[in-house]
Amino acid sequence: MKVFKIILSLLLAIIACLLIFFSINALDLSALLKEIVPLETMQQDAGLEKAVKRINDCLADGNQNRALRSLNRLLDDYPDKVHLDVQTKLDLFFYRNNKVMLTLGVYVLFFSAALAVSAFLKQQKHQTAVLVAILVASLYAGIYIVEDLVGVNSMLMTVLKKGAIYALLAVSMNLLNGFTGLFSLGQAGFMLVGAYTYAIFTIENTSRAQVYQYYQGGLVQFTLPTLVAILLAGLAAAFFAFLIGLPVLRLKSDYLAIATLGFAEIIRAVLQYDGLGRITNGSNLLRKFTTFNTALFPFAVSGICIALIALLIHSTYGRSFKAIRDDEVAAEAMGINLFVYKQLAFVISSFFAGIGGALLAMYQTTVQAAAFTSAMTYEILLIVVIGGMGSISGSILASFLFIASSEWWLRFLDNVTYIGTFKVPFFRSGFRMVVFSVIIMVVVLFYRKGIMGDKEFGLKSLMEPRKGGKRRG
């Protein structure tokens, strides 16, 4: 097995080096045009010469996508006059798919290196670490490649971006509701604080007069780096959570839920108060702040935050949270300070909710307090329940399923549909949400503990060798 891994890693490394070499040395389109359309051929056909000039003009303007479209039109219109041998076709392929092939080459090189390292590792925990690294690299390389192929603004990428943000929000809420047993409904309020904090501190100074046109350009007159502003958004939400938690966390069950829901409604009203307009822009939109252009950004930020939450849950603090959830009396008898640990869970959950709010603001490109209603909290709570209270994997899986179903897969139900001359009944605007609600009811009825319950996706079963046709344990 060891020899097989080493040989396979060498073959993959050779393939990766070839992909990287051809990607880096791919000819630019101007040079390719000279090979595809020889000068003497172009001079004999005025239409062909005009088509080549159109491509060069697009390249001069920096519009590569339009240049490629013009090239495709040229190849379709003049199939007999272009010169496409094997080498030219190969160069053209790597030019068209340069980013994809380069990313694929780097990923295959990383995979081969990880495979070679795993061949010399004996301890299972080290092999598990290598497998995790491979899976993470596969995820991010896959996202980058798919995004380049289908386009940044495609529905698939929209679902992935929003799903990644909602996964963080659901896991942060699960930390409080599922792992600590505190029924809080203030998630939208903390998201709102994070979104506003991020937006306020990342609006460009040259745009503040336009954004705060009713408030003399606003009070804040400086801009923070993106990552600093995201961290500040989380800290602002955590600060409010600490203040709110002092009186609220002494309540239990429904009273705690009502109190936190009240906080979310109060903070939404306060941020729209005209007296704070120089900071919050009143009831007007906050816009022209820094956003992201690739799905890799929300996936990276959400991935890091979810990993930190997972580490926390599997630490001593996490075991204390679970003890409070299971039996407060027994936990207190074991020396756990109930209020301190409840406050800690509440603050940490709100910190990550604030970061999620900042990511949501970047995704939406505008922020307005009126949009952060209690319905947003209920959506996240629904995701947590569907995925499984006390399951990080369940929250992540349910987030993507929820967004894909509500935003994409069921969209056709909102359109009037005809089969021949027969009009399909019920297919009209709003029917999508009816069907979506029925699906949720069915899931809750048949999976009362959620899709995952309190279980997680594990790598142990993948790493353990089979014994007698069955995995051990």
C-alpha positions in Angstrom: 0.0 0.0 0.0 2.9 2.3 0.9 4.6 1.7 -2.5 1.3 2.2 -4.4 0.7 5.6 -2.7 4.2 6.8 -3.5 3.9 5.7 -7.2 0.5 7.3 -7.5 1.7 10.5 -5.9 4.6 10.7 -8.4 2.3 10.2 -11.4 -0.1 12.9 -10.0 2.9 15.3 -9.5 4.0 14.8 -13.1 0.4 15.5 -14.3 0.2 18.6 -12.0 3.5 20.0 -13.3 2.4 19.6 -16.9 -0.9 21.4 -16.2 0.9 24.2 -14.4 3.5 24.5 -17.2 1.0 24.7 -20.0 -1.2 27.1 -18.0 1.7 29.5 -17.3 3.0 29.4 -20.8 -0.3 29.7 -22.6 -0.1 32.2 -25.4 -2.1 35.4 -25.2 -5.0 35.8 -27.7 -3.1 38.2 -30.0 -0.4 35.6 -30.5 -3.0 32.9 -30.9 -4.8 34.9 -33.6 -1.7 35.0 -35.7 -1.6 31.2 -35.6 -5.3 30.7 -36.1 -5.6 33.2 -39.0 -2.5 33.5 -41.1 -1.7 37.0 -42.4 -2.1 36.0 -46.1 -5.4 34.4 -45.5 -6.7 37.4 -43.6 -5.6 39.8 -46.4 -7.7 37.8 -48.9 -11.0 38.2 -47.1 -12.2 41.6 -45.9 -14.8 40.1 -43.6 -12.2 37.9 -41.9 -9.9 40.9 -41.5 -12.7 42.9 -39.9 -13.5 40.0 -37.5 -9.8 39.8 -36.4 -9.7 43.6 -36.0 -12.8 43.4 -33.7 -11.1 40.9 -31.5 -7.9 43.0 -31.2 -10.0 46.1 -30.4 -11.7 44.1 -27.6 -8.3 43.1 -26.2 -7.1 46.7 -26.4 -10.1 47.8 -24.3 -9.4 45.0 -21.8 -12.7 43.2 -22.5 -11.5 39.6 -22.6 -14.9 38.0 -22.4 -16.1 39.9 -25.4 -12.9 39.1 -27.3 -13.6 35.4 -26.6 -17.1 35.7 -27.8 -15.9 37.4 -31.0 -13.3 34.6 -31.5 -16.0 31.9 -31.2 -18.1 33.8 -33.8 -15.1 33.9 -36.1 -14.4 30.2 -35.7 -18.1 29.5 -36.5 -18.3 31.8 -39.5 -15.0 30.9 -41.1 -14.4 27.2 -40.3 -12.6 26.6 -43.7 -10.2 29.6 -43.5 -8.8 29.2 -39.9 -5.8 27.1 -39.1 -6.3 24.8 -36.1 -3.7 22.1 -35.7 -3.2 20.1 -32.5 -0.8 22.5 -31.0 -3.0 25.5 -31.7 -6.1 23.7 -30.3 -4.1 22.9 -27.2 -2.9 26.5 -26.8 -6.5 27.8 -27.3 -7.9 25.4 -24.7 -5.4 26.5 -22.1 -6.0 30.1 -22.9 -9.8 29.7 -22.5 -9.5 27.7 -19.3 -6.3 29.2 -17.9 -7.5 29.8 -14.4 -9.3 26.5 -14.1 -6.4 24.5 -15.3 -3.9 26.4 -13.2 -6.0 25.9 -10.1 -6.5 22.2 -11.0 -2.7 21.8 -11.4 -2.0 23.4 -8.0 -4.6 21.2 -6.4 -3.4 18.0 -7.9 0.2 18.9 -6.9 -1.0 19.5 -3.3 -3.0 16.2 -3.4 0.1 14.3 -4.6 2.2 15.8 -1.8 -0.4 14.9 0.8 -0.7 11.4 -0.5 3.1 11.0 -0.4 3.2 12.3 3.2 0.3 10.0 4.3 2.3 7.0 3.0 4.9 7.6 5.8 2.5 8.3 8.6 1.6 5.6 11.0 -0.6 7.3 13.6 -4.3 7.6 12.7 -4.6 11.1 14.0 -1.9 12.3 11.6 -3.6 10.5 8.7 -6.9 12.1 9.7 -5.2 15.5 9.6 -3.9 14.9 6.1 -7.4 13.7 5.0 -9.0 16.9 6.4 -6.4 19.0 4.6 -7.2 17.2 1.3 -11.0 17.6 1.8 -10.6 21.3 2.6 -8.4 21.9 -0.5 -10.9 19.9 -2.6 -13.7 22.1 -1.4 -12.1 25.4 -2.1 -10.5 24.3 -5.4 -13.9 23.0 -6.5 -15.6 26.2 -5.6 -13.1 28.3 -7.6 -13.3 26.1 -10.6 -17.1 25.9 -10.6 -17.3 29.7 -10.2 -15.0 30.2 -13.2 -17.0 27.8 -15.3 -20.6 28.9 -14.5 -20.0 32.6 -13.7 -19.9 34.6 -10.5 -23.6 35.7 -10.8 -25.0 32.3 -11.7 -27.8 30.9 -9.5 -25.6 28.1 -8.3 -23.0 30.5 -7.0 -25.7 32.7 -5.4 -26.9 29.7 -3.5 -23.4 28.7 -2.4 -22.6 32.2 -1.2 -25.8 32.7 0.8 -25.6 29.1 2.0 -22.1 29.6 3.4 -23.3 32.7 5.3 -26.4 31.1 6.7 -24.3 28.0 7.7 -22.3 30.3 10.0 -25.4 31.9 11.4 -27.1 28.6 12.0 -24.0 27.1 13.7 -23.6 30.2 15.9 -27.3 29.9 16.9 -26.9 26.1 17.5 -24.0 26.8 19.9 -26.5 28.7 22.1 -29.8 26.8 21.5 -28.5 23.3 20.7 -25.3 22.9 22.7 -26.1 25.1 25.7 -29.8 24.8 25.9 -30.7 28.5 25.9 -33.7 29.4 23.8 -32.7 32.8 22.3 -34.5 34.6 19.5 -32.2 37.6 19.3 -30.1 36.4 16.3 -31.4 39.0 13.9 -30.6 41.8 16.3 -26.9 40.7 16.6 -26.7 40.2 12.9 -28.0 43.8 12.4 -25.4 45.2 14.8 -22.7 43.4 12.9 -24.0 44.4 9.5 -24.3 48.1 10.5 -20.8 48.1 12.2 -19.2 46.6 9.1 -21.0 48.9 6.6 -20.3 52.1 8.6 -16.6 51.5 8.8 -16.0 50.3 5.3 -17.7 53.0 3.2 -15.1 54.9 1.2 -14.5 58.4 2.3 -15.2 59.8 -1.1 -18.7 58.2 -1.0 -19.8 59.2 2.5 -21.2 62.6 1.4 -23.4 60.8 -1.1 -24.5 58.0 1.3 -25.1 60.3 4.3 -26.6 63.1 2.1 -29.2 63.9 4.7 -26.7 64.0 7.6 -23.8 66.2 6.4 -21.7 63.3 5.3 -21.9 61.4 8.5 -19.8 61.3 11.7 -17.3 58.6 10.8 -14.7 59.9 8.4 -12.3 57.0 8.0 -12.3 53.6 6.5 -11.1 50.3 8.1 -9.6 47.3 6.2 -12.2 44.6 5.4 -11.0 42.0 7.8 -10.6 44.5 10.7 -14.1 45.7 10.1 -15.5 42.2 10.1 -13.8 41.5 13.4 -15.1 44.8 14.8 -18.6 43.7 13.7 -18.3 40.6 15.7 -16.9 42.5 18.7 -19.8 45.0 18.6 -22.4 42.3 18.6 -20.6 40.5 21.5 -20.5 43.8 23.5 -24.3 44.2 23.1 -24.7 40.5 24.0 -22.7 41.0 27.2 -24.9 44.0 28.2 -28.1 42.3 27.4 -27.0 39.1 29.0 -26.5 40.6 32.4 -30.2 40.8 33.2 -31.7 38.5 30.5 -29.7 35.3 31.2 -31.2 35.0 34.7 -34.5 34.2 32.9 -35.3 30.7 31.6 -37.2 29.0 28.7 -39.9 31.2 27.0 -39.1 34.2 29.1 -35.5 34.3 27.7 -36.8 33.9 24.2 -39.2 36.8 24.6 -36.6 39.0 26.1 -34.0 38.4 23.4 -36.7 38.8 20.7 -37.6 42.1 22.3 -33.9 43.2 22.2 -33.8 42.5 18.4 -36.9 44.6 17.8 -35.6 47.4 20.0 -32.2 47.6 18.3 -33.9 47.6 14.9 -35.9 50.6 16.0 -33.0 52.4 17.6 -30.8 52.1 14.5 -33.5 53.8 12.5 -33.8 56.7 15.0 -33.2 60.0 13.2 -31.1 61.3 16.1 -28.5 58.7 15.3 -28.6 59.5 11.6 -25.0 60.8 11.4 -23.8 57.3 12.4 -26.5 54.9 11.1 -28.0 57.0 8.3 -31.4 56.8 10.0 -33.9 54.8 8.0 -31.9 55.2 4.8 -29.8 52.6 3.1 -26.1 52.1 3.9 -24.3 51.4 0.6 -21.1 51.8 -1.3 -19.1 49.7 1.3 -16.7 47.0 0.5 -18.2 43.7 -0.8 -16.8 40.4 -2.1 -16.7 39.3 -5.7 -16.0 35.6 -5.2 -17.7 32.8 -3.3 -14.3 31.9 -1.8 -14.4 34.8 0.6 -17.6 33.9 2.5 -16.6 30.2 2.4 -13.2 31.1 3.9 -14.5 33.3 6.6 -17.4 31.0 7.5 -15.1 28.0 7.4 -12.7 29.5 9.9 -15.5 30.6 12.2 -17.2 27.3 12.1 -13.9 25.5 12.8 -13.4 27.7 15.8 -16.9 26.9 17.1 -16.2 23.2 16.6 -13.0 23.5 18.6 -14.8 25.3 21.4 -17.5 22.7 21.5 -15.0 19.9 21.9 -13.1 21.8 24.6 -13.6 21.9 28.4 -15.9 24.9 27.9 -18.0 23.0 25.3 -18.4 20.1 27.8 -19.6 22.6 30.4 -22.2 24.0 27.9 -23.5 20.5 27.2 -23.7 19.8 30.9 -25.8 22.9 31.5 -28.1 21.8 28.6 -28.5 18.3 30.0 -29.1 19.2 33.6 -28.5 22.6 35.2 -28.8 21.2 38.8 -26.2 18.5 38.2 -23.9 20.9 36.4 -24.0 23.4 39.2 -23.4 20.6 41.7 -20.2 19.7 39.7 -18.9 23.2 40.3 -20.0 24.9 37.0 -20.9 28.5 37.4 -24.2 28.6 35.5 -24.4 32.3 34.8 -20.8 32.7 33.8 -21.0 29.8 31.2 -24.3 31.0 29.9 -23.0 34.5 29.5 -19.9 33.1 27.7 -22.0 31.0 25.3 -24.3 34.0 24.7 -21.4 36.4 23.9 -19.5 33.9 21.7 -22.7 33.0 19.8 -23.4 36.7 19.2 -19.9 37.4 18.2 -20.2 34.9 15.3 -23.7 36.2 14.5 -22.2 39.7 14.1 -19.6 38.3 11.7 -22.4 36.5 9.8 -24.3 39.8 9.7 -21.2 41.5 8.2 -21.0 38.8 5.5 -24.7 39.1 4.8 -24.3 42.9 4.3 -21.4 42.2 1.8 -23.6 39.7 0.0 -26.6 42.1 -0.2 -24.4 45.1 -1.0 -26.8 47.3 1.0 -27.9 47.4 4.6 -31.2 48.7 6.0 -32.5 47.9 9.5 -36.0 47.3 8.3 -34.9 44.1 6.6 -33.6 42.4 9.8 -37.0 41.3 11.1 -37.9 38.5 13.4 -38.6 36.4 10.4 -34.9 36.2 9.7 -34.4 34.7 13.2 -37.1 32.2 12.6 -35.5 31.2 9.3 -32.2 30.5 11.1 -34.0 28.7 13.9 -35.8 26.6 11.3 -32.4 25.6 9.7 -31.1 24.6 13.2 -34.2 22.4 13.9 -34.1 20.8 10.5 -30.4 20.1 10.7 -30.5 18.8 14.3 -30.2 20.6 17.6 -26.6 19.9 18.7 -25.2 19.0 15.3 -22.8 21.3 13.5 -22.9 19.1 10.4 -26.7 19.2 10.4 -26.8 23.0 10.6 -24.4 23.3 7.6 -26.2 20.7 5.5 -29.6 22.2 6.3 -28.4 25.7 5.5 -27.5 24.8 1.9 -30.6 22.7 1.5 -32.8 25.5 2.8 -31.3 28.2 0.6 -31.3 25.9 -2.5 -34.9 24.9 -2.0 -36.3 28.4 -1.2 -34.1 30.3 -3.7 -33.6 28.0 -6.6 -35.1 24.5 -6.9 -38.7 25.5 -6.3 -38.7 28.7 -8.3 -40.5 27.1 -11.2 -43.6 26.8 -9.0 -44.1 30.6 -9.1 -44.4 30.6 -12.9 -47.7 30.0 -14.8 -47.1 26.7 -16.7 -48.9 25.3 -19.7 -48.8 21.7 -21.0 -50.0 22.2 -24.5 -53.2 24.3 -24.0 -53.8 22.9 -20.5 -52.9 25.4 -17.7 -51.4 23.6 -14.8 -53.4 24.6 -11.7 -51.9 26.3 -8.6 -48.6 27.3 -10.5 -48.5 31.0 -9.7 -46.7 33.6 -7.7 -46.4 32.4 -4.0 -47.1 28.7 -4.6 -43.4 28.0 -4.1 -43.6 28.9 -0.4 -46.7 26.7 0.1 -44.9 23.7 -1.3 -41.7 24.6 0.7 -43.7 24.8 3.9 -45.2 21.4 3.2 -41.7 19.9 2.6 -40.5 21.4 5.9 -43.5 19.8 7.8 -42.8 16.4 6.2 -39.1 16.7 7.2 -40.0 17.6 10.8 -42.6 14.8 11.1 -40.2 12.1 9.8 -37.0 13.5 11.3 -38.1 14.7 14.7 -34.6 15.3 15.9 -33.6 16.8 12.5 -31.7 15.4 9.6 -28.5 14.7 11.7 -30.0 14.6 15.2 -27.1 15.3 17.5 -24.6 13.3 15.3 -21.8 14.6 13.2 -20.1 13.6 10.0 -17.0 11.8 11.1 -13.7 10.8 9.4 -13.0 7.9 11.7 -15.2 5.5 9.8 -13.3 6.5 6.6 -9.9 6.0 8.2 -10.5 2.7 10.1 -9.6 -0.5 8.2 -12.3 -3.1 7.4 -12.4 -6.3 9.3 -14.3 -9.2 8.1 -16.1 -7.1 5.5 -17.3 -4.6 8.2 -15.8 -1.6 9.7 -14.6 -1.8 13.3 -16.9 -0.2 15.8 
